[in-house]
């Protein structure tokens, strides 16, 4: 997200809680919370984990992830965006259909370092289509969790538990943050 969006997401997640109240909760100064919200300081990982855990706000989680990695979805806020649940669902289905077509015709049979330039371009476009799907999924999750008051963090925890039960990750990976 651009500078300031993480601050806005933090302010929105804070809701009616004052900066002072949040600062006491997080054991930092009120000025520090203000610096986070105005973009003068980055939220340290331990504080961001704590706030996301307490606020359970998908938009804040998305903003923080992007702040630190400069990857992953950013909150869509352009003038053509419609974040009504049915619109987000329709857009997600559209993105899934497009990505499915690209993945099906994508050539990955040979070693990828030997791709011809046109196959390389097709592969890159397939990956962009998949990134579109990730953005659609994240927005669908955020909108629906927020509106239905289903815990965003809880959804992810259930997902992690499924990965653990299927043997795809170890519990220690989730606990230590190494997943």
C-alpha positions in Angstrom: 0.0 0.0 0.0 1.1 3.5 -0.5 2.5 5.5 2.4 -0.2 6.4 4.7 -2.6 3.5 3.9 -1.2 1.3 6.7 -1.8 4.3 9.0 -5.4 4.7 7.8 -5.9 0.9 8.2 -4.6 1.1 11.8 -6.9 4.1 12.5 -9.9 2.3 11.1 -9.1 -0.9 13.0 -8.7 1.2 16.2 -12.3 2.4 15.7 -13.5 4.4 18.7 -10.5 3.5 20.7 -8.2 6.4 21.3 -4.6 6.5 20.4 -3.8 6.7 24.1 -5.9 3.6 24.9 -4.2 1.6 22.1 -0.8 2.9 23.3 -1.4 1.6 26.8 -2.6 -1.7 25.4 0.5 -2.1 23.3 2.9 -0.6 25.9 4.1 2.2 23.6 3.6 6.0 23.8 0.6 7.7 22.3 3.0 9.6 20.1 4.3 6.3 18.7 0.7 5.3 17.7 0.4 8.7 16.0 3.7 8.1 14.2 2.4 4.7 13.0 -0.9 6.3 11.8 0.8 9.1 9.9 3.5 7.0 8.3 6.4 8.6 10.2 7.3 5.2 11.7 6.8 1.6 10.7 4.9 -0.7 13.0 7.4 -3.2 14.4 6.5 -6.9 13.7 5.7 -7.7 17.3 3.4 -4.7 17.7 1.7 -5.4 14.3 1.1 -9.1 15.2 -0.3 -8.0 18.5 -2.7 -5.4 17.0 -3.8 -7.7 14.2 -4.5 -10.4 16.8 -6.5 -8.1 19.0 -8.4 -6.2 16.3 -8.9 -9.1 13.9 -9.1 -6.6 11.0 -8.4 -8.1 7.6 -7.7 -4.7 6.0 -5.0 -4.0 8.6 -3.5 -7.5 8.1 -3.4 -6.9 4.4 -1.8 -3.4 4.8 0.8 -4.7 7.2 1.7 -7.7 5.0 2.2 -5.3 2.1 4.1 -2.8 4.2 6.8 -5.3 5.1 7.0 -7.4 2.0 5.8 -5.1 -0.8 4.1 -8.2 -2.1 0.6 -9.5 -1.9 -2.7 -7.8 -2.4 -3.4 -4.2 -1.6 -6.8 -2.8 -0.6 -8.7 -1.8 -3.8 -9.9 1.7 -3.3 -10.1 3.2 -6.8 -13.1 5.0 -8.1 -14.2 1.9 -10.1 -14.1 -0.5 -7.1 -17.3 -1.9 -5.7 -16.7 -3.7 -2.4 -20.3 -4.9 -2.0 -20.2 -8.6 -1.1 -22.0 -9.8 -4.2 -19.8 -7.6 -6.5 -16.6 -8.9 -4.8 -17.9 -12.5 -5.2 -18.7 -12.0 -8.9 -15.3 -10.4 -9.5 -13.6 -13.3 -7.7 -15.4 -15.9 -9.9 -14.4 -13.9 -13.0 -10.8 -13.9 -11.9 -10.8 -17.6 -11.1 -12.3 -18.4 -14.5 -9.7 -16.3 -16.3 -6.8 -17.8 -14.3 -8.0 -21.3 -14.8 -7.9 -20.8 -18.6 -4.3 -19.4 -18.4 -3.2 -22.2 -16.1 -4.7 -24.9 -18.4 -2.8 -23.6 -21.5 0.4 -22.8 -19.6 3.3 -25.0 -20.7 5.3 -26.3 -17.7 6.1 -29.8 -19.0 9.7 -28.9 -19.8 12.2 -27.5 -17.5 11.2 -23.8 -17.1 14.8 -22.5 -17.8 14.4 -23.8 -21.4 11.2 -22.0 -22.2 10.9 -20.1 -25.5 10.3 -16.4 -25.2 6.6 -16.7 -26.1 6.1 -19.5 -23.6 7.9 -17.4 -21.0 5.5 -14.5 -21.7 2.5 -16.8 -21.4 3.9 -18.1 -18.1 4.4 -14.6 -16.7 0.8 -13.7 -17.7 -0.4 -16.8 -16.0 1.3 -15.7 -12.8 -0.2 -12.3 -13.1 -3.6 -13.9 -13.5 -3.0 -15.9 -10.4 -2.0 -12.7 -8.5 -5.4 -11.3 -9.6 -7.0 -14.3 -8.0 -5.1 -13.8 -4.8 -6.3 -10.2 -4.6 -9.9 -11.3 -5.3 -9.7 -14.0 -2.6 -8.3 -11.6 0.0 -11.0 -9.0 -0.8 -13.7 -11.6 -0.6 -12.3 -12.9 2.7 -12.1 -9.3 4.1 -15.5 -8.1 3.0 -17.3 -11.3 4.1 -15.5 -11.7 7.4 -16.0 -8.0 8.3 -19.7 -8.0 7.3 -20.6 -11.4 8.9 -18.4 -10.8 11.9 -16.6 -14.0 11.3 -13.1 -13.9 12.7 -10.5 -13.3 9.9 -7.8 -14.7 12.2 -10.0 -17.6 13.1 -10.4 -18.5 9.4 -6.7 -18.5 9.0 -6.2 -20.6 12.1 -8.7 -23.2 10.8 -6.7 -23.2 7.6 -3.4 -23.7 9.4 -5.0 -26.5 11.5 -6.1 -28.2 8.2 -2.5 -27.9 6.8 -1.1 -29.4 10.0 -3.7 -32.3 10.0 -2.8 -33.1 6.4 0.9 -33.1 7.2 1.7 -30.2 4.9 3.2 -28.1 7.7 4.4 -28.8 11.3 2.7 -27.1 14.2 6.0 -25.6 15.2 6.2 -23.8 11.8 2.9 -22.0 12.6 3.8 -21.2 16.2 7.3 -19.9 15.4 6.2 -18.0 12.3 8.4 -20.1 10.0 5.5 -21.2 7.8 
